[in-house]
Amino acid sequence: MIKRLINGKISSITSAALILAIASLASKFLGLYRDRILAGTFGLGNELDIYFASFRVPDLIFNIVVLGAISAGFIPVFAKLVSQKKEKEAFKTANAVLNLVMVTLLFLCLLGIIFSPTIVSLLTPGFSPEKKDLTIELTRIMFLSPVFLLLSSITGGILQSYHRFFVYSLSPIMYNIGIIIGALYFAPIWGIHGLAWGVVLGSFFHFAVQVPIVKKLGFSYQFILDFKDSGARKIIKMMIPRTLTLITVQLNLIVITIIASTLQEGSLSAFNFANNLQSFPLGLFAISFAVASFPTLSALSENKKEFARNLTTTTKQILFFIIPVSVLLLILRAQIVRTIFGTGEIGWNETTMLLDAVAIFSISLFAQGVIPLFSRAFWALHDAKTPFLTSLFSVIVNVALAFYLSAQYGLIGLIGAFSISAIINALLLYYFINKKTNFICHNRIYKPLLKISGAALASGYLSYQTLYFVEPFLNTSTGVGIFLQGFIAGIVGLVLYCILSWILKIEEFIVFRNSIQKRLFKTKFETTEIITED
């Protein structure tokens, strides 16, 4: 069973998303455990502000150089070559892209290490000289991680193209394990520098776990620098607008970092912790479905009818999960935050900051949930320009609102601007993908959306009432009592949501239930290359 899971091909979008979601669940729990360790050890103060600020420049370079090539161009081109049985050409293209991007990445990382003092000074104007010096040291260490993540991105793209989602899904788990090792074992020895080395270790684990299966598929590294390779040229052509999109996203995060550095101490840490918390359901559902659907959408790019059907179905599946989770996150945020972060150096003021941050983030969760899918739909159609333009517009809106609202409301205003811009981005992507493909029969999306929203609100109301009903029976002054209060209320809400979904005959609930039954009671994975029904 384990061998089949590791080596088996998963062509069904729902089944692949289920595998990715389970792995994401494990990864996100590890991520929350990681954040609990960090918060309990360092608190929402200077050290964690430094740690999170140190991520920004290495992440900027990685996202611009690597993700621009891999996410938008590599998978559509590589997957198409594989589907055409041109594996030798596909692997040649993979090596050409790997080497071209690696040369660029190493050059930029070297520049980043050299000019870290100037970059950090611009990035954190509100930091003291001592905080800036420490941020520079951690930034230079973290410049090692993009190299391993580039290798992992290529191997991950190969695995996704071959529909080997299980091993690919293990990478984020290994990444978090590396950071946890850094927090538990490196930090006591090297202080906050140990956290940075944990990030490097995690990025190495992220790559290493994929290597055996990629080699088994037939890929072997070759030093090829071929600017004339047709596949590589297509990828580079597609990566330009995608890279511009990522630049706008990263500039958005840089502006957030700059503003947060001038706000109340711990604001940057609170933003990142709350963002990590809301990323839990996004990774579990939105990213899982978006990643699982990408190879199929890429292969269906010339079959507009099937492309539209798959995109419509996947959109509804994401909303089916994301909407009730956003409602429960809003209602149960006190129990969730106090369970995860109510330890060590986290006091009531810090807890209040996190509660407010999570509440504002939850409002835009539905929009953040569909953005990854809609963006990949454009990439599958070899159109990276439209997502760039919508992202650019939303970033401009976010920056303008961030400066204005943060001056009025501090951290809450900063996150409010982020949420508003995310909703605008999602609506623009929805409009343009629908115009490009006529992918949605509005009755097929609006009617289920109304049913899903109604069921989610009813479930949220019952969860809210359950919180107060069980409180007299639990000692909510303890961590266990708070956890049980939130857990019971959450389970009650989810059970009602499933019952209402069954009563209202919500199609996505039936699809999900059937997929669970198939995975539990069917011993073989689907072998169909492109699904027609899911």
N, C-alpha and C positions, 0 to 999 in steps of 0.2 A: 504493500500500500504506500509506504513512504517513498520507495523507489519510483513508483508510478507517479506519485505526486510531484517529485522532483523533476522527472524527465518527461512527464506527460504534457501533451499539447492541449491547451484550453482555448477553444475557438468561440464559445458562447460568451457574449459580452457580460451577461448577468453572472455566469459562473466565474469568469475571470475577475469580475468586480468583487464577488464574494470572497475569493481567495485573497485579493488585494486588501479588502476591508478587514478580514480577520488578522492578516499580518499588520495592517495599519493599526488595528486595535491594540495589538501587543506592543507595537512601536510607540503609540501614543501613551499607553500606560507607563512604559519605560520613560518617555519624555516627561510625563507628570511627576514620576518618581525622581527624575533628574532635577526638575525645577523645585521639588520639595527639598531635596538635599541642598541645592544652591541657596534657596530662600532661608532655610533653617540655619545654614552655616554662616551666611554673609549678611542676611537681611536685605531690605530694599534701601541700599545706601550706596556709598562711593564705589566699593569694590565691584559690585555687580553692574553698576552704571559703566564702569571701565570695561568690564568683561563684554557687555553687550555692544558697546561702542567699538571695541576691537574687531568685532565681526564685520563691521560695515564695509571697509575697503576691500578685504579679500573676497567677501561676498559680491561686491560690486564687480570686480574683475572676473570672477567665476561666472556670474550670471551673464555678463556682457559677452565674454569670449566663448564660453562653453555652451551654455543653454541656448544662445542664439543659433548656434549651428546644429545642436543635437535635437532640441525640442521641435523646432519648426521644420528643419530640412532633412535631418538624417533618417528618421523613421519612415516618412513617406517615400523617400527615394530607395532606401535599403529594403523596405518591406515590398515595394513593387518589384525590385530585382529578384527577391527571393520567390515571390509568387509566380514570376516568369521563369523559374528554375535556372536563373543565372547566378548561382551562388559564388562561383569563382570571381565574377565581376563585382558582386556585392562585397565580398571580403577585401578585394583590392581597393574599392572605394572607401571601406571602413578604415583601412590602414592609411590611405592618403589623407582622409579627413583628420584622423587621429594625429598624424605627424604635423600637418599644417597648423592645426589648432594648438598643439603642444608647443611648437616653436613660438607662436604668438603669445601664448599664456606665460611661458617662462620669461620672455622678455618683459612683459608687463609686470609680472610678480617681482622681478629684479628692480624695475623702476619703482614699484610700490615700496619695497624694502628701503631703497635709498632715500626716497622722498617722504617717508612716513612722518617725520616731524612736521613738515609743512602741511601734509594732508590732514593729520590729526588736529592741528591747530585750527584749520578751516572747519573741520567737522564738529568740533566740540568747543565752541567759543566760550561756553559757560563753565568749562572745567578749570580748576586751579592748575598752576604749573606742575605740581606733583602728580595730579591725576592725569595730565597730558603725557608726562614722561612714562608713567606706567602703561598707559594706553598704547603708546608707541612700541614698547617692549612686547606687549601681547600681540599687537597687530603683526609685527615681524615674524613671530612664531607661527601665527595662523596662516601666513602666506604659503606654508607648506601644504595645507589642506586642499587648495584648488587643484593641485597636480594629481592627487589621488582621485578626486572627484571627477576630473576629466576622464581618466581611465575608466572609472565606474560608469560614467555617462555613456561611453561608447559600448561597453559590455552590456549595460542595461538596455540600450537601444537595440542591440542584437537580440537579446532575450525577448524583448517585447515584440519584435518583428517575427520571431519564431513562435510567439504565443507561449513562451515559457515564463508565465507570470509568477509562479511560486517562488523560485529562487530570486527573481528580481525583487519580489516583495520583502525579502529578508534583509535587504541592504539598509533600510532606515532603522531596523531593529539593531543591527550591528553598529551603526553609527551612534545610536544612543548609548549602547553598552560601552563604547569607547569613552564617551563623555562622562558617564557614571564612574568608570574606572579612574578617570582624571580627578573627579570630585572626591571620591572616597580614598584613593591611594596616592595620587600625585600631589593634590592640594595640601595634605598634611605635611608633605616634605618640602615642596617648592612654593607653597602659598598659592596666590591667584595665578601664578605662572603655570601651575599644574593643571588648571582648567584649560588653558590654551593648548598644552600638550595632549590633554584628553581629546580635544577637538581634532587634532592631527591624527591621533590613534583611531578615533572613530571614522574619519574619512578613509583611512587605510582599510579598516574592516569593511567599510561600505563597498569598496572595490574588490577585496580579496574573496569575499563569499561568492561572487559571481564567476570567478575565473574557471573553476573546474567544468561547469556546464557549458560555458562559451567555448572552451577548448574541445569539448565533446561534440559540439555542433560543427566543428571544423575550422574555427577561426584560429589563426596563428599570427603573431605580430611580425610585420615586415617593415623595414625602414624605406618607405615609399614617399617621395615628395614629388607628386605628379600633378602639376597645375592644369594639365590638359585632360585629366580623367573626367569623363562626361558626368558621372555621378557626383563627383566632388564639386564640379562647377555648378551643377544644379543646386546642391546643398548650399554652397557659398552665396549663390544668387538669392536663394530663399532666406538665408540667415540675415541679410542686411536689414530688411524692415523688422524682422524679429529682434535683432540686436538693438535696433533703435527703440523698440517697445520696451525691452528690458532696461535700457538706459533710463527711460522715463520712469519706470517702476523703481529702479534703484535711486534715482534722484529724488523720488518721492520719499523713500525711506531715509535718505540723507537729510532732507528737509525736516522730517519728523525727528531725527536724532538731534539736529541742530536746535530745533525749538525746545525739545525735551530737556536738553542740557541747560537751558536757561530757566526752566521751571523748578518747582519744588524738588528737593533732593529725593531721589528714588523714582522720579517720574518715568525715566527711560526704562528702568527695571520693571515698573508696574505695567507700562505699555507692552513690553516684550512678554511678560508672564501672562497677561490677559490675552494677548495675541496668540500665544502658544496654547492657551486653554481653549479658545474658540477654534483654533486650528485642529483640535481633536476631532470634532465631527466633520470638518472640511476634508481632512485627510482620510477619514474613515469612509465617507460616502462620496463626496464630490470628486476628489482626486482619484479615488479608486475607479469610479465609473468612467471618468474622463480618460484615464490612462488605458483602461481595458477597451474602450471603444475606439481609440485612436488608430490602431492598425487596421481594424475593420473599416472605419471611415476612409482611411487612406486608400485601401484596396477598392472601395466603392465609389471613388471620386468621379468616375465616368458613368456611373449608374445612378442618376439623380433621384429616381424614384426610391430605390433601396437606401440610398444615402439619407434621404429625407425621413424615411420610415425609421431607420436606426437612430437618427438624431432626435426625432420626436420622442421615441420610446425612452431613450436614455435621459432626456431632459426631465420627463415626468418621474422617472425612477429616482433621480437626484432630489427633486422637490418633495417626493413622498417621504424621504428620510430626513431631509434638512429642515423642513418647516416645523415638524413636531419637536425636533431636537432644539431648535432655536427658541421655541416657546418654553420648553422645560429648562433650558439653560438660563433664561431670564428669570423664571420663577424659583428655581433651585440654586441660584448663584451663591447665596449666602452659605448654604450647606456644602456646596462644591468647593468654594474658595477656602472656607474654614477647615474642611477636611484635608485639602492638599497643602495649603500654605500656613495653617494655624499651628506653627511649630517654631521653636528656636527664637530667632531674632525678629520674627514678624509680630508686630504689635497691632493694636486696634486701629490706629491711624493708617497703617499700611494696608490692613485688611479692608478698610473703607475705600481706599483708593482702588484696590483691585475689584471690589464689588461694583463700583460705579463704572469702571473701565469695561468689565465683562457685560454689564447691562447695555452699554452703548454699542459694543461690538455685535451683540446678539441681534440687534435690529437689522443689520445688513447681511446676516448670515446667508439668507436665501440668495442674495445677489452674488456674494462671493462664491456660492456653491455652483452657479451655472457658468461663471466666467471661464474656468478652465476648460469646460466642455465646448463652449462656443468658440473659444480661441482655437482649440484643436480642430474644430470643424473647418475653420478658415484655412488652417495650415494644411489639412488634408486635401483641400481644393487648391493648394499651392498659392494661397493668398495670405501673405503675412502683412500686407500693407494696411488692410482694414483694421485688424486688432491694434496695430501701432497707432493709427489715427484716433481710435476711440480711447485707447489708453492715454495718449498724449493729452487729449481734451480733459479726461477725468483727473489726470494729475494736475493740470493747470487749475482746475476747480478746487482740488484738494489743497494745493499750496496756498491759494488765495484765502480759502476758508480757514485753513490751519492757523495762519498768522492772525486772522481776525478773531476767530473763536477762542484760540488759546489765550489771547490777551484778555478775553472776557471771562472765560471759564476754566482756564488752566488745562490740565490733562484731559478732562472731559470734553472740552472744546476741540482738542487735538484729535481725539478718537472720533468725535462727532463728524469732523471734516472728512476723516478717512471713510466712515460709513456712508456718508452722503455721496462721495465720489465713487465708491464701489457700486452703489445702486445705479448711478448715472451710467457707469461703464457697462453694467449688465444690460440695461435697457437699450443702449446704443447697439451693443453686439446682437441682441435679440432682433432689433429692427433690421439690421443690415444682413444678418444671416438668413432671415426670413425673406427678405427682398431678393437675395442672391439665389436661393434654392427653392423658395416656396415650401420650406420644410415643415411648416406647421399649419395644419387645418385648425383654425382657432378653437373650434368646438372640441377638438381632441386635446387641447391643453387647458382651456379655461374651465370647462366643466369639471374635469378631474381636480384642477387646482382649487376650485371652490369646495369640493368635497374634502380634499386633503386639509385645507385651511380650517374648515368647520370642525372636522374631527380633531385636529390639533388643538384648537382653542378650547373645545370641550374637555379634552384630556388635560390640558394645562389648568383649567379651572378646578377639576377634580384633584389634581396634584396639589394645588394651592390649599384646598380645603383639608386634604389629608395631612399636610404639614402641621396644622393646628390640632387636628384630631389626635394624632399620635404623640404630640409633644408632652402631655401630662404623664405618659407611660414611659418616657425616656429621660435620661439625665443629659439634657442638651448642653450642659456646662463642660462635658467631656468630649473628646474627639470621637469616641465610639458612638456616643449618643447622637451627635450631630450627623455622623455618617449614616446611622440607621434611619434617622428622620428623613434625610434626603433620599436614601436608597428606597425606602418603603413608598414614599410619595412618588418617586420616579417610576417605580415598577407599576404602581396603581395606574398612573397616567398612561404608561405604555400599553398596559393590558387593555384599558378602555380604548386607546387608539386602534389597536388591532381588532377589537370587537366592532368598533364603528366602521373600520375599513372593510370588514367582512359584510356587515349589514348594508353598507352603502355600495358594495360591489366595486370597490376601487381596484382597478385592473392591476396596478403596481403591487398591491398586497398579494394578489393571486400569483403573479409572476414570481415574487420573492418567495412565497410559500412553496411553490412548485420547485424552484431552484434548490431550496434547502432540502426538500424531500429527495430530489435527484442526486444531490451530493451525498446524502446520508445512505441512500439505498441502492444507488447505481455504482457499479465498480469500475466502469470505464469512462474515460473522458471522451467528449465529443471529438470527432475527427474531421468534421466538415470545415472547409477552409473559410468560406464566407457564410454566415448564418442568414437564413431567410425568415425564420421565425425564432423567437426567443421566449 
